[in-house]
Amino acid sequence: MKIIELLKLEYPDVKCALVYSKPHELLIATRLSAQCTDKRVNMVTPALFRRFPDIDAFANAEVSEVEEYIKSCGLYHTKAKDIVEMSRVLRDVYKGVVPDTIEELVKLPGVGRKTANLVAGDLYGKSAMVCDTHVIRLSGRLGLSSGKDAISVEKQLREVIPDDEGLNFCHRLVWHGRLVCSARNPACERCSLKGVCAEYKKLSEPKK
């Protein structure tokens, strides 16, 4: 697919923007990233992970203390509760091992398909399609999907993007969404994808 080729040329060395060193840290960082920027999450997690260095530490934590570390990420009451509860499930049910399938990951408190896809793909190399706001916006503009429901967009993308390309395709769309194709002011004239973009083609057509 031409879109995949162009994105590879534009962003050859792509990876998850969230910084982590242990499997459960990616799970927690992704939960924190809901309605929050990856940049902000990466500012918060170093101190959080020093204070709670492993799954047991998070499982034994007071929710109120976790809240103090993550306040700037927004929705911190819910996120802190989810982090402690998911850690207890990881400890008690999964013996301290982060599950490697989307089906098992979504059973964890606070974990939806976006988080599950990212963790399964980044940690375990599984087929993954991470549909965050950037991916939903750009795939719609490019004409690869319709609608704004993440589950629906994931399904549509899986029908046209090869399994082994899905994760990095989404990572590249996220970077492109941040750097070029923003929500309010997309920089179409300097966009490497404008030749294959349905939205740009529509905007460029002479008005009748």
C-alpha beads as a LAMMPS data file, in Angstrom:
LAMMPS data file: protein, C-alpha beads

208 atoms
207 bonds

1 atom types
1 bond types

-500.0 500.0 xlo xhi
-500.0 500.0 ylo yhi
-500.0 500.0 zlo zhi

Masses

1 110.0

Atoms # bond

1 1 1 0.000 0.000 0.000
2 1 1 1.339 3.409 -1.021
3 1 1 0.370 5.041 2.294
4 1 1 2.443 2.511 4.246
5 1 1 5.443 3.047 1.947
6 1 1 5.272 6.832 2.283
7 1 1 4.977 6.679 6.071
8 1 1 7.996 4.370 6.254
9 1 1 10.037 6.866 4.251
10 1 1 8.909 9.727 6.477
11 1 1 9.321 7.903 9.812
12 1 1 11.737 4.986 9.295
13 1 1 12.693 4.422 12.933
14 1 1 9.402 4.565 14.742
15 1 1 8.553 3.387 18.237
16 1 1 6.121 3.981 21.050
17 1 1 6.503 7.493 22.461
18 1 1 5.891 6.320 26.029
19 1 1 9.053 5.607 28.030
20 1 1 9.176 2.378 30.043
21 1 1 11.624 -0.338 31.107
22 1 1 9.297 -3.058 32.464
23 1 1 6.146 -4.616 30.971
24 1 1 3.797 -3.345 33.665
25 1 1 5.219 0.171 33.255
26 1 1 3.974 0.313 29.658
27 1 1 0.562 -0.859 30.838
28 1 1 0.412 1.874 33.486
29 1 1 1.843 4.592 31.241
30 1 1 -0.729 3.800 28.568
31 1 1 -3.530 4.014 31.122
32 1 1 -2.212 7.419 32.183
33 1 1 -2.117 8.618 28.572
34 1 1 -5.918 8.618 28.250
35 1 1 -6.931 12.232 27.533
36 1 1 -3.349 13.252 28.307
37 1 1 -0.249 13.751 26.160
38 1 1 2.561 11.202 26.067
39 1 1 4.945 14.052 26.875
40 1 1 3.145 14.754 30.138
41 1 1 3.009 11.047 31.026
42 1 1 6.760 10.739 30.452
43 1 1 7.297 13.612 32.877
44 1 1 5.217 11.902 35.570
45 1 1 6.267 8.259 35.351
46 1 1 9.941 8.440 36.449
47 1 1 9.029 9.492 39.998
48 1 1 5.989 7.178 40.020
49 1 1 8.049 4.142 39.024
50 1 1 10.782 4.961 41.521
51 1 1 8.236 5.093 44.327
52 1 1 6.483 1.898 43.162
53 1 1 9.211 -0.197 41.516
54 1 1 7.216 -3.343 40.765
55 1 1 3.732 -4.833 40.495
56 1 1 3.639 -5.785 44.176
57 1 1 4.422 -2.207 45.201
58 1 1 1.541 -0.885 43.097
59 1 1 -0.794 -3.635 44.349
60 1 1 -0.044 -2.681 47.947
61 1 1 -0.229 1.070 47.335
62 1 1 -2.790 3.437 48.760
63 1 1 -4.839 4.892 45.926
64 1 1 -4.512 8.351 47.480
65 1 1 -0.712 8.193 47.303
66 1 1 -0.735 7.123 43.648
67 1 1 -3.066 10.063 42.982
68 1 1 -0.464 12.505 44.285
69 1 1 2.046 11.330 41.683
70 1 1 -0.305 11.439 38.694
71 1 1 -2.478 14.507 39.321
72 1 1 -1.132 16.419 36.331
73 1 1 -2.262 13.629 33.969
74 1 1 -5.937 14.408 34.581
75 1 1 -8.726 12.056 35.661
76 1 1 -6.333 11.035 38.398
77 1 1 -8.928 9.598 40.803
78 1 1 -10.086 7.020 38.266
79 1 1 -6.616 6.345 36.877
80 1 1 -5.087 5.781 40.313
81 1 1 -7.879 3.393 41.280
82 1 1 -7.459 1.471 38.014
83 1 1 -3.676 1.249 38.419
84 1 1 -3.903 -0.211 41.908
85 1 1 -6.705 -2.609 40.982
86 1 1 -5.027 -3.820 37.775
87 1 1 -1.825 -4.408 39.719
88 1 1 -3.699 -6.537 42.254
89 1 1 -5.208 -8.601 39.442
90 1 1 -1.784 -8.998 37.831
91 1 1 -0.367 -10.171 41.155
92 1 1 -3.223 -12.428 42.227
93 1 1 -4.509 -13.832 38.931
94 1 1 -1.616 -13.600 36.478
95 1 1 1.230 -14.292 38.941
96 1 1 2.886 -10.955 38.209
97 1 1 3.073 -11.460 34.435
98 1 1 1.410 -9.008 32.038
99 1 1 -0.877 -11.032 29.704
100 1 1 0.190 -11.335 26.082
101 1 1 -3.198 -11.316 24.339
102 1 1 -5.742 -8.575 23.768
103 1 1 -8.471 -10.880 25.054
104 1 1 -6.770 -11.281 28.448
105 1 1 -5.519 -7.706 28.699
106 1 1 -8.991 -6.197 28.375
107 1 1 -10.032 -8.175 31.462
108 1 1 -7.774 -5.935 33.568
109 1 1 -9.409 -2.957 35.342
110 1 1 -9.187 0.191 33.227
111 1 1 -7.760 -1.540 30.152
112 1 1 -9.574 -0.997 26.849
113 1 1 -8.678 -2.160 23.363
114 1 1 -6.334 0.755 22.667
115 1 1 -4.170 -0.097 25.680
116 1 1 -4.450 -3.835 25.043
117 1 1 -3.386 -3.476 21.410
118 1 1 -0.395 -1.340 22.316
119 1 1 0.801 -3.682 25.067
120 1 1 0.278 -6.861 23.041
121 1 1 2.020 -5.322 20.042
122 1 1 4.906 -3.486 21.704
123 1 1 5.722 -6.084 24.358
124 1 1 4.933 -9.320 22.590
125 1 1 5.023 -8.558 18.869
126 1 1 1.388 -9.566 18.407
127 1 1 -0.812 -8.224 15.640
128 1 1 -2.013 -4.855 16.893
129 1 1 -3.944 -1.823 15.705
130 1 1 -3.733 1.017 18.239
131 1 1 -6.630 3.356 17.471
132 1 1 -6.049 6.545 19.431
133 1 1 -7.386 9.953 18.426
134 1 1 -4.565 10.577 15.915
135 1 1 -5.082 7.223 14.186
136 1 1 -8.852 7.681 14.033
137 1 1 -8.492 11.215 12.620
138 1 1 -5.816 10.428 10.037
139 1 1 -7.228 7.123 8.840
140 1 1 -10.521 8.934 8.238
141 1 1 -8.861 11.762 6.330
142 1 1 -6.856 9.296 4.252
143 1 1 -10.020 7.414 3.348
144 1 1 -9.057 4.182 5.102
145 1 1 -11.931 4.272 7.580
146 1 1 -15.122 6.086 8.440
147 1 1 -16.616 7.113 11.754
148 1 1 -14.960 7.917 15.065
149 1 1 -15.676 4.791 17.090
150 1 1 -12.314 3.198 17.981
151 1 1 -13.529 -0.401 17.749
152 1 1 -15.114 0.205 14.356
153 1 1 -12.006 1.972 13.021
154 1 1 -9.787 -0.840 14.313
155 1 1 -11.907 -3.374 12.455
156 1 1 -11.790 -1.338 9.230
157 1 1 -8.024 -0.885 9.417
158 1 1 -7.435 -4.587 10.065
159 1 1 -9.219 -5.264 6.762
160 1 1 -6.751 -3.153 4.734
161 1 1 -3.484 -3.061 6.722
162 1 1 -1.372 -6.273 6.864
163 1 1 -1.079 -7.759 10.360
164 1 1 2.699 -7.367 10.456
165 1 1 2.440 -3.664 9.576
166 1 1 -0.384 -2.651 11.921
167 1 1 1.498 -1.573 15.033
168 1 1 4.152 0.516 13.291
169 1 1 1.561 1.906 10.892
170 1 1 -0.324 3.270 13.900
171 1 1 2.854 4.587 15.545
172 1 1 3.693 6.415 12.310
173 1 1 0.197 7.886 12.048
174 1 1 0.526 9.188 15.610
175 1 1 3.812 10.945 14.813
176 1 1 2.371 12.314 11.561
177 1 1 -0.696 13.551 13.408
178 1 1 1.465 15.415 15.906
179 1 1 3.950 16.886 13.452
180 1 1 1.934 17.499 10.273
181 1 1 -1.736 16.490 10.197
182 1 1 -3.033 18.218 13.314
183 1 1 -6.705 18.284 14.198
184 1 1 -7.318 21.991 13.608
185 1 1 -4.580 23.119 11.228
186 1 1 -3.287 20.265 9.062
187 1 1 -0.187 21.301 7.084
188 1 1 -1.408 19.818 3.814
189 1 1 1.061 21.616 1.554
190 1 1 4.071 19.988 3.217
191 1 1 2.398 16.625 3.819
192 1 1 4.077 13.633 2.160
193 1 1 0.716 11.860 2.039
194 1 1 -1.281 14.485 0.182
195 1 1 -1.045 12.554 -3.080
196 1 1 -2.892 9.612 -1.532
197 1 1 -5.148 11.527 0.863
198 1 1 -8.884 11.418 0.203
199 1 1 -9.515 14.569 2.244
200 1 1 -6.829 16.565 0.391
201 1 1 -8.184 15.388 -2.953
202 1 1 -11.671 16.499 -1.960
203 1 1 -10.434 19.915 -0.776
204 1 1 -8.386 20.385 -3.950
205 1 1 -11.239 19.731 -6.355
206 1 1 -12.507 22.848 -8.157
207 1 1 -15.672 24.139 -6.570
208 1 1 -18.690 23.932 -8.797

Bonds

1 1 1 2
2 1 2 3
3 1 3 4
4 1 4 5
5 1 5 6
6 1 6 7
7 1 7 8
8 1 8 9
9 1 9 10
10 1 10 11
11 1 11 12
12 1 12 13
13 1 13 14
14 1 14 15
15 1 15 16
16 1 16 17
17 1 17 18
18 1 18 19
19 1 19 20
20 1 20 21
21 1 21 22
22 1 22 23
23 1 23 24
24 1 24 25
25 1 25 26
26 1 26 27
27 1 27 28
28 1 28 29
29 1 29 30
30 1 30 31
31 1 31 32
32 1 32 33
33 1 33 34
34 1 34 35
35 1 35 36
36 1 36 37
37 1 37 38
38 1 38 39
39 1 39 40
40 1 40 41
41 1 41 42
42 1 42 43
43 1 43 44
44 1 44 45
45 1 45 46
46 1 46 47
47 1 47 48
48 1 48 49
49 1 49 50
50 1 50 51
51 1 51 52
52 1 52 53
53 1 53 54
54 1 54 55
55 1 55 56
56 1 56 57
57 1 57 58
58 1 58 59
59 1 59 60
60 1 60 61
61 1 61 62
62 1 62 63
63 1 63 64
64 1 64 65
65 1 65 66
66 1 66 67
67 1 67 68
68 1 68 69
69 1 69 70
70 1 70 71
71 1 71 72
72 1 72 73
73 1 73 74
74 1 74 75
75 1 75 76
76 1 76 77
77 1 77 78
78 1 78 79
79 1 79 80
80 1 80 81
81 1 81 82
82 1 82 83
83 1 83 84
84 1 84 85
85 1 85 86
86 1 86 87
87 1 87 88
88 1 88 89
89 1 89 90
90 1 90 91
91 1 91 92
92 1 92 93
93 1 93 94
94 1 94 95
95 1 95 96
96 1 96 97
97 1 97 98
98 1 98 99
99 1 99 100
100 1 100 101
101 1 101 102
102 1 102 103
103 1 103 104
104 1 104 105
105 1 105 106
106 1 106 107
107 1 107 108
108 1 108 109
109 1 109 110
110 1 110 111
111 1 111 112
112 1 112 113
113 1 113 114
114 1 114 115
115 1 115 116
116 1 116 117
117 1 117 118
118 1 118 119
119 1 119 120
120 1 120 121
121 1 121 122
122 1 122 123
123 1 123 124
124 1 124 125
125 1 125 126
126 1 126 127
127 1 127 128
128 1 128 129
129 1 129 130
130 1 130 131
131 1 131 132
132 1 132 133
133 1 133 134
134 1 134 135
135 1 135 136
136 1 136 137
137 1 137 138
138 1 138 139
139 1 139 140
140 1 140 141
141 1 141 142
142 1 142 143
143 1 143 144
144 1 144 145
145 1 145 146
146 1 146 147
147 1 147 148
148 1 148 149
149 1 149 150
150 1 150 151
151 1 151 152
152 1 152 153
153 1 153 154
154 1 154 155
155 1 155 156
156 1 156 157
157 1 157 158
158 1 158 159
159 1 159 160
160 1 160 161
161 1 161 162
162 1 162 163
163 1 163 164
164 1 164 165
165 1 165 166
166 1 166 167
167 1 167 168
168 1 168 169
169 1 169 170
170 1 170 171
171 1 171 172
172 1 172 173
173 1 173 174
174 1 174 175
175 1 175 176
176 1 176 177
177 1 177 178
178 1 178 179
179 1 179 180
180 1 180 181
181 1 181 182
182 1 182 183
183 1 183 184
184 1 184 185
185 1 185 186
186 1 186 187
187 1 187 188
188 1 188 189
189 1 189 190
190 1 190 191
191 1 191 192
192 1 192 193
193 1 193 194
194 1 194 195
195 1 195 196
196 1 196 197
197 1 197 198
198 1 198 199
199 1 199 200
200 1 200 201
201 1 201 202
202 1 202 203
203 1 203 204
204 1 204 205
205 1 205 206
206 1 206 207
207 1 207 208
